[in-house]
Amino acid sequence: LERGRDLAGTDFASQEDDPFYDPPEDQLLGAAHIQLEAIRYLLDVNEATPLVDYKGQSQGELLVSLVPMSRTVVLEDLEDLSEMQGQTLDLQVSLQSARGLPQRIVAQS
């Protein structure tokens, strides 16, 4: 029994093989804002930030990681971003997890 469906009695062993399966649609839950001041000093950012919908209501929390990187400069040798003028700075963005999401969203995933 998978998500209320008994797949044993069908010819389809998985959802990928089932021609009638429709995956859930993407859904906008809200917006999250992250302060980038630490990037100016080439520091990593690990932050929990609220996920807020269009009504201003909290829809959960995102745990986000931002890591400045460079292919041409050793960042540990620099004090701040001004020393990288004219250079490319890559930013690795990782979504670690989401917590406190509404039950209606969790049930759909």
Disulfide bonds with the S-S distance in Angstrom:
none
